[in-house]
Amino acid sequence: MGWMGWIIALAVIVLVAVWLVGIYNQLVRKRTMKDEAWSGMDVQLKRRYDLIPNLVETVKGFAGHEEKVFTEVTEMRSRAMDATGVADKAAAENQLNATLKTLFAVAEAYPELKSNTNFLDLQAKLADLEDQIQMARRYYNGTVRDYNIMCETFPSVFVATMFGFKKAEFFELTGAEEHEAPKVSFDNK
């Protein structure tokens, strides 16, 4: 093999190395975007967790005898805050949403509560947070989709497998009833 053969072999090796580095860097970029999106989602969820005790206390002031509902909301909030991993967090969020619906159903029975300015303010904040959580969920799931496509398509699947990049989980709702946000607005009658 002459010097021309060595140059061609070296060029092929360099091209393969550049290709591997390029795909690896894309995978790292997409994984980092996915992680950043999860962080944004986590921030919005924490904001909601911080709002829930104020909401419970406000409702408690008008409907103190509904202790079971308040306990369930508090327990589900704690469970959601302690959940780790995407699947566990999604399951805990689904349970928390269900208990919040129960809390608002209790509030529905108290007309004076529905007209309380503090309660109305908390409702508005929760509605805004639900919108922000939905946007964060969409963004997170979009980054997961892009990352997973990169991890599973040819030829990047070889680089992903070689360097241990694993498919990520989507943040999904589990049941039809959870596809609806908790009702946070009431008609003053």
Contacts in CASP RR format, 6 or more apart in sequence:
PFRMAT RR
TARGET T0000
AUTHOR 0000-0000-0000
METHOD contacts of the structure
MODEL  1
MGWMGWIIALAVIVLVAVWLVGIYNQLVRKRTMKDEAWSGMDVQLKRRYD
LIPNLVETVKGFAGHEEKVFTEVTEMRSRAMDATGVADKAAAENQLNATL
KTLFAVAEAYPELKSNTNFLDLQAKLADLEDQIQMARRYYNGTVRDYNIM
CETFPSVFVATMFGFKKAEFFELTGAEEHEAPKVSFDNK
1 9 0 8 1.000
20 159 0 8 1.000
23 155 0 8 1.000
23 156 0 8 1.000
23 159 0 8 1.000
24 159 0 8 1.000
24 163 0 8 1.000
26 150 0 8 1.000
26 156 0 8 1.000
27 147 0 8 1.000
27 150 0 8 1.000
27 151 0 8 1.000
27 156 0 8 1.000
27 159 0 8 1.000
27 160 0 8 1.000
27 163 0 8 1.000
27 165 0 8 1.000
30 143 0 8 1.000
30 146 0 8 1.000
30 147 0 8 1.000
30 150 0 8 1.000
31 147 0 8 1.000
31 165 0 8 1.000
31 168 0 8 1.000
33 143 0 8 1.000
33 146 0 8 1.000
33 147 0 8 1.000
34 140 0 8 1.000
34 143 0 8 1.000
34 144 0 8 1.000
34 147 0 8 1.000
34 168 0 8 1.000
36 143 0 8 1.000
37 136 0 8 1.000
37 139 0 8 1.000
37 140 0 8 1.000
37 142 0 8 1.000
37 143 0 8 1.000
37 144 0 8 1.000
38 86 0 8 1.000
38 140 0 8 1.000
40 136 0 8 1.000
40 140 0 8 1.000
41 133 0 8 1.000
41 136 0 8 1.000
41 137 0 8 1.000
41 139 0 8 1.000
41 140 0 8 1.000
41 171 0 8 1.000
43 136 0 8 1.000
44 129 0 8 1.000
44 132 0 8 1.000
44 133 0 8 1.000
44 136 0 8 1.000
45 80 0 8 1.000
45 89 0 8 1.000
45 93 0 8 1.000
45 133 0 8 1.000
46 81 0 8 1.000
47 129 0 8 1.000
47 132 0 8 1.000
48 126 0 8 1.000
48 129 0 8 1.000
48 130 0 8 1.000
48 133 0 8 1.000
49 77 0 8 1.000
49 80 0 8 1.000
49 81 0 8 1.000
51 122 0 8 1.000
51 125 0 8 1.000
51 126 0 8 1.000
51 129 0 8 1.000
52 73 0 8 1.000
52 77 0 8 1.000
52 100 0 8 1.000
53 74 0 8 1.000
53 77 0 8 1.000
54 122 0 8 1.000
55 103 0 8 1.000
55 119 0 8 1.000
55 122 0 8 1.000
55 126 0 8 1.000
56 70 0 8 1.000
56 73 0 8 1.000
56 74 0 8 1.000
56 103 0 8 1.000
58 113 0 8 1.000
58 116 0 8 1.000
58 118 0 8 1.000
58 119 0 8 1.000
58 122 0 8 1.000
59 66 0 8 1.000
59 70 0 8 1.000
59 103 0 8 1.000
59 106 0 8 1.000
59 107 0 8 1.000
59 110 0 8 1.000
59 113 0 8 1.000
59 119 0 8 1.000
60 66 0 8 1.000
60 70 0 8 1.000
62 107 0 8 1.000
62 110 0 8 1.000
62 112 0 8 1.000
62 113 0 8 1.000
62 116 0 8 1.000
63 106 0 8 1.000
63 107 0 8 1.000
63 109 0 8 1.000
63 110 0 8 1.000
63 113 0 8 1.000
64 70 0 8 1.000
66 106 0 8 1.000
69 99 0 8 1.000
69 102 0 8 1.000
69 103 0 8 1.000
69 106 0 8 1.000
70 103 0 8 1.000
72 99 0 8 1.000
72 102 0 8 1.000
73 96 0 8 1.000
73 99 0 8 1.000
73 100 0 8 1.000
73 102 0 8 1.000
73 103 0 8 1.000
76 92 0 8 1.000
76 95 0 8 1.000
76 96 0 8 1.000
76 98 0 8 1.000
76 99 0 8 1.000
77 96 0 8 1.000
79 92 0 8 1.000
79 95 0 8 1.000
79 96 0 8 1.000
80 89 0 8 1.000
80 92 0 8 1.000
80 93 0 8 1.000
80 95 0 8 1.000
80 96 0 8 1.000
82 92 0 8 1.000
83 89 0 8 1.000
83 91 0 8 1.000
83 92 0 8 1.000
83 93 0 8 1.000
85 169 0 8 1.000
86 168 0 8 1.000
86 169 0 8 1.000
86 170 0 8 1.000
86 171 0 8 1.000
87 169 0 8 1.000
89 171 0 8 1.000
90 171 0 8 1.000
90 172 0 8 1.000
90 173 0 8 1.000
90 174 0 8 1.000
91 174 0 8 1.000
94 173 0 8 1.000
94 174 0 8 1.000
94 175 0 8 1.000
94 178 0 8 1.000
97 178 0 8 1.000
97 181 0 8 1.000
97 182 0 8 1.000
98 177 0 8 1.000
98 178 0 8 1.000
100 182 0 8 1.000
101 182 0 8 1.000
101 183 0 8 1.000
104 182 0 8 1.000
104 183 0 8 1.000
104 184 0 8 1.000
104 186 0 8 1.000
107 113 0 8 1.000
107 114 0 8 1.000
107 119 0 8 1.000
107 186 0 8 1.000
108 114 0 8 1.000
108 186 0 8 1.000
111 188 0 8 1.000
111 189 0 8 1.000
113 119 0 8 1.000
114 120 0 8 1.000
114 186 0 8 1.000
114 188 0 8 1.000
115 188 0 8 1.000
123 184 0 8 1.000
123 185 0 8 1.000
123 186 0 8 1.000
124 184 0 8 1.000
126 182 0 8 1.000
126 184 0 8 1.000
127 181 0 8 1.000
127 184 0 8 1.000
127 185 0 8 1.000
130 181 0 8 1.000
130 182 0 8 1.000
130 184 0 8 1.000
134 181 0 8 1.000
137 171 0 8 1.000
140 171 0 8 1.000
141 170 0 8 1.000
141 171 0 8 1.000
141 172 0 8 1.000
144 168 0 8 1.000
144 169 0 8 1.000
144 170 0 8 1.000
144 171 0 8 1.000
145 170 0 8 1.000
147 168 0 8 1.000
148 167 0 8 1.000
148 168 0 8 1.000
150 156 0 8 1.000
150 160 0 8 1.000
151 157 0 8 1.000
151 160 0 8 1.000
151 165 0 8 1.000
151 166 0 8 1.000
151 167 0 8 1.000
152 160 0 8 1.000
152 167 0 8 1.000
159 165 0 8 1.000
173 179 0 8 1.000
END
